[in-house]
Amino acid sequence: MARIVVDPITRIEGHLRVEATVENGVVTDAYSSGTMVRGIEKILKGRDPRDAWAFTERVCGVCTTVHALASVRSVEDALDITVPPNAELIRNLMFCSQFVQDHVVHFYHLHALDWVDVVSALSADPAETSKLARSISNWPKTSPGYFADLAQRLTTFVESGQLGIFANGYWGHAEYKLPPEVNLMAVAHYLEALEWQKEIVKIHAIFGGKNPHPNYLVGGVPCSINLDAVNAINNERLNHVASLIKQAIDIVEQLYIPDLMAIASFYPDWFAHGGGLTNYLSYGDLPTQGYGYPDSFKFPRGAILDRDLSEVHEVNGADTEEIKEYIAHSWYEYGAGDEQGLHPWDGETELNYTGPEPPYDQLDVDSKYSWIKTPRWRGHAMEVGPLSRLLVAHASGVTDVSEVITEALERLGAPIGALFSTLGRTAARGLETRLVVHWMQGFYDDLVANIKSGTTSTFTQERWEPATWPQTCQGVGLTEAPRGALAHWIKIRDGAIENYQLVVPSTWNASPRDAQGQRSAYEASLIGTPVADEDSPVEILRTVHSFDPCIACAVHLYDPHGKRISQVQVQ
């Protein structure tokens, strides 16, 4: 028996430590520890609720726009504000833009190297690589010369001894199964996707003024529509958005999906590993009739228990008995005791580090061992993310979701149960991207149709002034980040924030055990994972990366004695 420690888990946002007990080449237990302090909620107390989005959006450099969206929705819910249809469409376009960019980046730049051996690509035959690429898509960059040039550049890069972004990989590991030609094609598309990903987020700059932290606005969106004005959403900017959507569709249909299917075909055994939890949660999003009508969402809201796809349970973020956060194994303390769970409206963020002095060999897993709290839905540990969204949508009878799932499983020759796995989770993210990129085209067409009909409003001043607010109120903003269910809860008193709590996707997935010993998604998914080489646990990375971890929910990092370790200041 051995305890494998992977710290930090790389190719993620934030700081994550995973410890796994391995017996006879299989993981028998696992522990997930967020090693980054999360405390942005404390900054928000006493501030103007209309400004909260600008702070919460900076909880992360990746999931920016969705935090802003959850924030403005929480305030709008508290104040009973309904935004105009154009504002919903623009928010949907910004939502979709992030999803498409984030999922493509995850596949190629954060997860693909768990399956692709970069060094193996050096021995590829460029002519055979060209033949392979042409057989799976109509992407234009497929000539033998193109791949030969890339192979030469890669060879020069490797021979220099400075692998840069490809350093510290488990290259040559026996668990890499792809032929050299597939590896060379994947490396080529890695570089092409890296170049493209900066384009799609220009949609954020067009509608929100900038990226990665676009502007938002309680009551609508911070852009006006005037086809003849220079400083508004005009014909030129709308045409630019149209071209960016078309480009994104090409990337998804001709690069991402073909590569995903090609790589998955070499790893059929990974449809049997990493299933983990059997419960799935989705808050849903992409309203087609307004945020107040969840039944109109492209991604429906609901929960699935025990993988029973015949029943979708209703989810209500305002029900104080549904969602609670626990801290039995988290470095926090609750005023009334650490054994109870608190609904986020009554949530507390009081730090209480009781762990060993870093650096340490192992976590004290019998006590507190993570900076991440442990949320539960009606007492159940839930997985969130693309797989949960697709399962809830499929079980809810959303036709286009079911069609995409069925087509993909038929191509892979796999049953729907194959989705409950590491590779199933990875495949779900790709299938979701295919859906979202086409839905984005539909939202754009609806926006243009509204403008042509003379509907140009993007903001309502309804209840904008604090003088119109009740003395006390509370609200919740639900959305779906690329990594899963995201919600912000706010309490307002006398025009200022009294309490504010975020429960982010990786809080659900990466959290430690609860007081009953229930594992959360990361820990549960690692049980049964094979590990061929304890010194090079690429299999652990495959499963953890399939969730696309994002742990960056902190403001500063302190040692156990409260001393600031570092601070970065931009002049």
VOGU-3710 file (C-alpha; in Angstrom, 3 decimals, decimal comma):
1> marivvdpit> 0,000/0,000/0,000  1,269/3,475/-0,916  0,032/7,041/-0,436  0,532/9,059/-3,633  0,610/12,825/-3,215  0,062/15,055/-6,250  0,605/18,650/-5,161  -0,022/20,867/-6,943  -2,347/19,442/-9,553  -1,146/21,373/-12,599
11> rieghlrvea> -2,989/22,569/-15,706  -5,806/23,944/-13,566  -6,784/27,334/-12,150  -5,799/27,669/-8,494  -4,159/25,285/-6,020  -5,304/21,699/-5,519  -3,686/18,789/-3,696  -4,791/15,189/-4,123  -3,667/12,258/-1,997  -4,543/8,733/-3,058
21> tvengvvtda> -4,046/5,378/-1,379  -2,985/2,749/-3,918  -3,143/-0,992/-3,283  -2,201/-3,569/-5,907  -2,170/-0,912/-8,620  -5,649/0,492/-7,864  -6,771/3,580/-5,938  -8,677/2,463/-2,837  -9,107/5,854/-1,173  -8,569/9,493/-2,070
31> yssgtmvrgi> -8,568/12,950/-0,505  -8,981/16,307/-2,230  -7,632/19,451/-0,589  -8,070/23,007/-1,790  -4,924/24,733/-0,517  -6,020/28,260/-1,354  -7,951/30,545/1,001  -11,411/31,516/-0,236  -12,753/34,716/1,289  -14,129/37,203/-1,214
41> ekilkgrdpr> -17,446/37,143/0,634  -15,849/39,064/3,504  -14,852/41,883/1,129  -18,439/42,412/0,004  -20,096/43,110/3,333  -21,314/46,697/3,576  -20,922/47,454/-0,127  -23,505/48,583/-2,677  -25,239/45,437/-4,037  -25,135/46,900/-7,553
51> dawaftervc> -21,328/46,743/-7,420  -21,045/43,150/-6,206  -20,623/41,714/-9,720  -17,374/43,668/-10,224  -15,855/41,997/-7,147  -17,214/38,489/-7,576  -16,204/38,418/-11,241  -12,608/38,687/-10,079  -12,855/35,575/-7,963  -11,207/33,884/-10,940
61> gvcttvhala> -9,430/34,697/-14,174  -11,321/31,988/-16,068  -14,958/31,858/-14,906  -15,392/35,609/-14,978  -18,573/36,406/-16,865  -20,627/33,702/-15,132  -19,767/35,044/-11,669  -20,902/38,490/-12,787  -24,088/36,937/-14,190  -24,847/35,061/-10,961
71> svrsvedald> -24,205/38,249/-8,990  -26,493/40,572/-10,945  -29,191/37,888/-10,936  -28,990/37,589/-7,144  -29,544/41,345/-6,797  -32,305/41,348/-9,418  -33,984/38,475/-7,580  -33,783/40,332/-4,267  -35,206/43,546/-5,778  -37,680/41,847/-8,149
81> itvppnaeli> -36,154/43,316/-11,311  -36,908/41,861/-14,763  -34,400/42,636/-17,510  -35,398/43,354/-21,153  -35,356/40,504/-23,718  -32,337/41,967/-25,540  -30,380/41,966/-22,290  -31,169/38,264/-21,810  -30,024/37,511/-25,366  -26,772/39,430/-24,940
91> rnlmfcsqfv> -26,134/37,721/-21,618  -26,761/34,380/-23,352  -24,263/35,264/-26,089  -21,617/36,165/-23,518  -22,401/32,976/-21,595  -22,062/30,838/-24,722  -18,834/32,572/-25,755  -17,183/31,655/-22,495  -18,457/28,082/-22,614  -17,113/27,475/-26,119
101> qdhvvhfyhl> -13,731/29,056/-25,400  -13,392/27,386/-22,003  -14,280/23,896/-23,223  -11,972/24,043/-26,228  -9,119/25,312/-24,043  -9,821/22,591/-21,499  -9,718/19,826/-24,069  -6,574/20,885/-25,902  -4,531/22,719/-23,302  -5,550/21,356/-19,907
111> haldwvdvvs> -6,663/17,772/-20,512  -5,434/16,463/-23,878  -1,886/15,999/-22,613  -3,213/13,328/-20,247  -3,892/11,263/-23,386  -1,465/12,716/-25,964  2,266/11,935/-25,844  3,977/15,023/-27,236  7,396/13,375/-27,591  5,890/10,413/-29,457
121> alsadpaets> 4,769/12,853/-32,167  8,410/13,227/-33,219  8,383/9,782/-34,846  5,170/10,384/-36,814  4,975/10,057/-40,574  3,648/13,448/-41,794  2,042/11,833/-44,855  0,119/9,371/-42,696  -0,839/12,149/-40,301  -2,210/14,109/-43,256
131> klarsisnwp> -4,213/11,107/-44,426  -5,624/10,622/-40,923  -6,574/14,310/-40,527  -8,346/14,362/-43,896  -10,296/11,237/-43,001  -11,919/12,753/-39,919  -12,733/16,344/-40,954  -12,629/19,007/-43,650  -10,227/21,246/-41,728  -8,019/23,008/-44,331
141> ktspgyfadl> -4,624/22,627/-42,618  -4,017/18,957/-43,378  -1,250/18,786/-45,998  1,797/16,520/-45,488  4,000/19,586/-45,727  2,110/21,310/-42,927  2,638/18,376/-40,569  6,251/17,910/-41,706  7,032/21,530/-40,850  5,391/21,132/-37,459
151> aqrlttfves> 7,324/17,924/-36,747  10,582/19,695/-37,542  9,723/22,616/-35,274  8,782/20,199/-32,510  12,031/18,241/-32,970  14,110/21,403/-32,702  12,138/22,373/-29,618  12,707/19,012/-27,887  16,384/18,770/-28,870  17,019/22,158/-27,295
161> gqlgifangy> 16,294/20,559/-23,935  13,844/23,304/-23,045  10,350/21,868/-23,357  8,676/25,000/-22,032  4,909/24,414/-21,830  5,499/20,699/-22,460  7,937/20,234/-19,577  7,283/17,795/-16,710  4,952/15,566/-18,689  4,866/11,787/-18,269
171> wghaeyklpp> 6,094/11,332/-21,846  6,774/7,739/-22,800  4,406/6,414/-20,135  3,066/2,959/-20,994  -0,508/4,198/-20,572  -0,244/6,528/-23,583  -2,003/4,575/-26,338  -2,110/6,921/-29,333  -0,050/6,194/-32,471  2,582/8,855/-33,290
181> evnlmavahy> 0,456/10,187/-36,162  -2,502/10,891/-33,877  -0,151/12,548/-31,399  1,282/14,807/-34,115  -2,195/15,789/-35,303  -3,259/16,552/-31,721  -0,182/18,737/-31,099  -0,899/20,662/-34,308  -4,464/21,307/-33,225  -3,273/22,214/-29,717
191> lealewqkei> -1,315/25,083/-31,259  -4,132/26,118/-33,609  -6,693/26,170/-30,789  -4,286/28,230/-28,694  -4,211/30,826/-31,441  -7,996/30,774/-31,949  -9,157/30,968/-28,335  -8,322/34,673/-28,090  -10,767/35,430/-30,907  -14,064/34,109/-29,536
201> vkihaifggk> -13,827/36,180/-26,344  -13,883/39,365/-28,427  -17,646/38,929/-28,094  -17,172/39,851/-24,432  -15,304/42,984/-25,446  -18,019/43,947/-27,936  -20,915/43,600/-25,493  -19,084/44,042/-22,184  -16,246/46,404/-23,050  -13,359/44,062/-22,245
211> nphpnylvgg> -12,152/40,561/-21,415  -11,460/38,596/-19,214  -13,609/40,689/-16,840  -16,390/42,199/-18,987  -18,761/44,768/-17,563  -22,215/43,819/-16,308  -25,155/45,817/-15,024  -27,979/45,137/-12,593  -31,128/45,559/-14,674  -29,646/44,686/-18,057
221> vpcsinldav> -26,368/44,949/-19,936  -23,943/47,905/-20,168  -24,241/48,454/-23,915  -26,784/50,278/-26,031  -28,030/49,347/-29,489  -27,925/51,960/-32,244  -27,053/50,746/-35,719  -25,894/54,215/-36,783  -23,825/55,164/-33,710  -20,076/54,681/-33,380
231> nainnerlnh> -20,106/53,975/-29,635  -22,989/51,490/-29,571  -23,817/48,011/-30,853  -23,995/48,882/-34,552  -23,965/46,958/-37,824  -20,187/46,630/-37,882  -20,065/45,112/-34,407  -22,984/42,790/-35,060  -21,298/41,558/-38,240  -18,106/40,966/-36,275
241> vaslikqaid> -20,024/38,871/-33,747  -21,531/36,858/-36,613  -18,082/36,116/-38,048  -16,736/35,062/-34,633  -19,642/32,648/-34,163  -19,064/31,123/-37,603  -15,373/30,698/-36,837  -16,241/29,028/-33,524  -18,619/26,594/-35,234  -15,831/25,588/-37,625
251> iveqlyipdl> -13,390/25,015/-34,745  -15,861/22,882/-32,826  -17,185/20,860/-35,772  -13,915/20,388/-37,666  -11,299/20,238/-34,905  -12,676/19,642/-31,420  -15,322/16,980/-32,024  -13,314/14,946/-34,597  -10,231/15,003/-32,343  -12,283/14,047/-29,300
261> maiasfypdw> -13,800/11,072/-31,083  -10,461/10,003/-32,557  -8,650/10,093/-29,224  -11,513/8,450/-27,310  -11,494/5,502/-29,710  -8,020/4,508/-28,458  -9,035/4,525/-24,782  -12,268/2,481/-24,545  -11,277/1,168/-21,102  -11,607/4,692/-19,701
271> fahgggltny> -15,358/4,501/-20,204  -15,221/2,115/-17,223  -13,129/4,207/-14,814  -13,810/7,368/-12,829  -17,607/7,227/-12,522  -17,651/8,281/-8,898  -20,893/9,735/-7,584  -24,286/8,657/-8,869  -26,032/11,989/-8,198  -26,047/14,931/-10,621
281> lsygdlptqg> -27,107/18,547/-10,170  -27,793/21,290/-12,725  -29,161/24,770/-12,056  -29,728/25,185/-15,794  -29,420/28,317/-17,899  -29,800/29,964/-21,310  -33,361/31,295/-20,931  -35,446/31,651/-24,080  -38,428/33,380/-22,415  -36,688/35,166/-19,553
291> ygypdsfkfp> -34,706/34,089/-16,491  -37,899/33,882/-14,457  -39,082/30,928/-16,550  -36,721/27,975/-15,932  -38,914/25,717/-18,054  -37,720/27,711/-21,066  -34,008/27,118/-20,393  -31,892/25,371/-23,019  -30,173/23,651/-20,091  -32,982/22,603/-17,731
301> rgaildrdls> -32,782/22,797/-13,949  -32,954/19,643/-11,873  -31,263/16,841/-9,979  -30,800/13,145/-10,686  -30,285/10,656/-7,852  -28,752/7,170/-8,117  -28,415/7,567/-11,917  -32,162/7,135/-12,265  -32,817/8,936/-15,536  -36,545/8,290/-15,255
311> evhevngadt> -36,980/11,046/-12,656  -35,670/14,610/-12,488  -36,067/16,221/-9,071  -36,949/19,904/-8,790  -34,244/22,273/-7,535  -34,933/25,544/-5,739  -32,017/27,682/-4,608  -34,315/29,706/-2,341  -35,398/26,647/-0,348  -33,287/26,836/2,807
321> eeikeyiahs> -33,610/23,074/3,346  -32,171/22,079/-0,037  -28,603/23,363/-0,125  -26,358/23,537/2,923  -22,620/23,868/3,400  -20,728/21,787/5,962  -17,265/22,281/7,440  -16,508/19,068/9,357  -13,322/18,678/7,291  -12,827/22,286/6,183
331> wyeygagdeq> -10,606/24,953/7,758  -13,500/27,165/8,853  -15,569/27,537/11,991  -19,276/28,212/12,532  -20,496/30,256/15,471  -23,039/27,633/16,527  -20,666/24,700/16,026  -19,024/22,917/13,136  -21,412/19,956/13,036  -24,384/21,721/11,461
341> glhpwdgete> -24,893/22,803/7,875  -25,762/26,351/6,899  -27,833/27,519/3,965  -25,814/30,164/2,073  -28,170/32,991/3,107  -27,002/32,259/6,657  -23,496/31,263/5,609  -20,352/32,222/7,507  -16,786/32,635/6,255  -14,628/32,465/9,377
351> lnytgpeppy> -11,173/31,014/8,703  -9,819/28,436/11,147  -6,625/26,735/9,994  -5,899/23,701/12,167  -3,644/21,776/9,803  0,063/20,969/10,014  2,828/23,451/9,312  3,527/23,433/5,561  5,274/21,776/3,910  3,807/18,507/5,199
361> dqldvdskys> 3,993/14,919/3,983  0,334/14,000/4,369  -2,985/15,622/5,162  -4,571/15,022/8,546  -7,636/13,505/6,916  -9,258/12,550/10,223  -9,601/16,249/10,978  -9,928/19,326/8,762  -7,918/19,149/5,537  -9,199/21,655/2,970
371> wiktprwrgh> -10,062/25,319/2,451  -13,129/24,214/0,474  -16,446/23,821/2,263  -18,657/20,789/1,620  -22,063/21,549/0,034  -24,864/19,028/-0,043  -28,239/18,993/-1,826  -30,850/17,508/0,491  -27,984/15,701/2,197  -26,638/14,189/-1,036
381> amevgplsrl> -23,174/14,621/-2,485  -23,686/15,848/-6,060  -21,533/15,991/-9,178  -21,884/19,162/-11,231  -20,582/20,070/-14,687  -21,163/19,228/-18,360  -22,049/15,599/-17,659  -24,660/16,649/-15,090  -26,137/19,232/-17,465  -26,451/16,747/-20,320
391> lvahasgvtd> -27,906/14,016/-18,111  -30,519/16,350/-16,610  -31,372/17,674/-20,088  -31,564/14,177/-21,577  -33,704/12,923/-18,698  -35,919/16,014/-19,056  -36,619/15,168/-22,699  -34,621/17,941/-24,397  -34,587/16,586/-27,941  -31,432/18,153/-29,377
401> vseviteale> -29,416/17,090/-26,316  -30,655/13,499/-26,584  -29,882/13,426/-30,314  -26,288/14,590/-29,813  -25,725/12,039/-27,037  -27,227/9,188/-29,077  -25,181/10,033/-32,176  -21,918/10,182/-30,241  -22,517/6,934/-28,373  -23,387/5,157/-31,627
411> rlgapigalf> -20,131/6,374/-33,211  -18,191/5,137/-30,204  -20,164/1,901/-29,965  -20,913/2,583/-26,302  -24,081/2,437/-24,150  -25,347/5,472/-22,256  -23,826/4,010/-19,095  -20,415/4,769/-20,597  -21,042/8,435/-19,807  -20,649/7,627/-16,104
421> stlgrtaarg> -16,867/7,649/-16,356  -13,723/9,717/-16,784  -13,917/9,628/-20,573  -17,688/10,030/-20,491  -17,226/13,248/-18,548  -14,682/14,431/-21,124  -16,973/13,472/-23,998  -19,928/15,279/-22,377  -17,952/18,518/-22,354  -17,313/18,207/-26,081
431> letrlvvhwm> -20,917/17,319/-26,901  -22,106/20,248/-24,842  -19,795/22,568/-26,764  -21,307/21,364/-30,023  -24,768/22,205/-28,727  -23,812/25,576/-27,258  -21,991/26,883/-30,321  -25,098/26,336/-32,467  -27,413/27,714/-29,779  -25,229/30,805/-29,827
441> qgfyddlvan> -26,057/31,287/-33,498  -29,748/31,077/-32,596  -29,443/33,727/-29,878  -27,625/35,999/-32,313  -30,359/35,554/-34,916  -33,020/36,367/-32,295  -31,154/39,525/-31,266  -30,881/40,705/-34,874  -34,587/39,985/-35,416  -35,476/42,067/-32,346
451> iksgttstft> -33,370/44,966/-33,575  -34,945/44,810/-37,037  -38,385/44,963/-35,443  -37,402/48,135/-33,576  -36,799/46,551/-30,151  -33,530/48,036/-28,893  -33,890/48,359/-25,107  -31,074/46,714/-23,099  -31,711/48,080/-19,587  -34,539/48,821/-17,175
461> qerwepatwp> -34,344/51,502/-14,500  -37,000/49,694/-12,505  -36,032/49,758/-8,817  -32,531/50,964/-9,684  -32,452/53,621/-6,959  -31,929/52,433/-3,334  -34,758/54,723/-2,192  -37,160/52,278/-3,882  -35,760/49,202/-2,119  -37,245/47,487/0,924
471> qtcqgvglte> -35,272/47,813/4,154  -34,341/44,132/4,005  -34,467/41,631/1,163  -32,601/38,623/-0,106  -32,035/36,927/-3,438  -30,254/34,098/-5,216  -28,664/34,082/-8,646  -28,369/30,662/-10,262  -26,368/29,885/-13,368  -24,078/27,268/-14,864
481> aprgalahwi> -20,352/27,902/-15,090  -18,461/25,766/-17,612  -17,475/23,555/-14,676  -20,983/23,272/-13,244  -23,660/24,660/-10,949  -22,843/28,160/-9,688  -24,931/30,301/-7,350  -24,593/33,537/-5,406  -26,800/34,321/-2,404  -27,208/37,890/-1,130
491> kirdgaieny> -28,845/39,562/1,855  -29,441/43,316/1,649  -30,161/45,612/4,588  -30,546/49,405/4,416  -29,206/49,509/0,855  -25,989/47,594/1,611  -24,825/43,980/1,500  -25,430/42,298/4,854  -24,258/38,844/3,798  -23,001/37,319/0,551
501> qlvvpstwna> -22,074/33,722/-0,197  -20,846/31,920/-3,311  -21,034/28,174/-3,875  -18,962/27,471/-6,972  -18,729/24,298/-9,084  -15,457/23,132/-7,582  -16,969/23,611/-4,112  -19,365/20,833/-5,071  -16,841/18,633/-6,849  -13,557/19,215/-5,008
511> sprdaqgqrs> -14,803/19,429/-1,418  -13,676/17,123/1,388  -15,848/14,502/3,060  -18,845/15,534/5,125  -19,414/14,504/8,741  -21,101/11,271/7,579  -18,011/10,313/5,586  -19,627/10,869/2,181  -17,014/11,618/-0,442  -17,514/14,429/-2,922
521> ayeasligtp> -17,022/14,018/-6,675  -13,208/14,148/-7,004  -12,591/11,763/-4,146  -15,327/9,338/-5,198  -14,275/9,311/-8,857  -10,719/8,237/-8,045  -11,800/5,059/-6,246  -10,993/2,092/-8,496  -8,720/4,081/-10,803  -5,796/1,928/-12,009
531> vadedspvei> -2,295/3,304/-11,457  0,423/1,567/-13,479  3,350/3,580/-12,117  3,088/5,163/-8,661  5,860/7,622/-9,534  4,024/8,801/-12,662  0,306/8,746/-11,820  -1,032/10,014/-15,138  -4,255/8,099/-14,459  -5,015/10,275/-11,430
541> lrtvhsfdpc> -4,554/13,381/-13,560  -6,890/11,991/-16,224  -9,773/11,613/-13,824  -9,226/14,827/-11,867  -8,705/16,852/-15,067  -11,931/15,436/-16,515  -13,731/17,792/-14,096  -11,627/20,779/-15,244  -10,747/21,898/-11,679  -10,911/25,595/-10,903
551> iacavhlydp> -9,956/26,428/-7,317  -9,181/30,136/-7,641  -11,636/31,575/-5,133  -9,169/33,425/-2,880  -7,958/36,952/-2,226  -4,663/36,513/-0,374  -2,598/33,572/0,827  -1,501/33,442/4,468  0,580/31,029/6,513  -0,962/29,340/9,618
561> hgkrisqvqv> 0,056/32,294/11,792  -1,766/34,856/9,660  1,347/36,258/8,023  0,968/37,266/4,384  3,236/35,120/2,217  3,071/37,167/-0,953  1,193/39,985/-2,600  1,266/40,963/-6,256  0,733/44,619/-7,074  0,321/45,914/-10,610
571> q> 1,583/49,444/-11,190
//
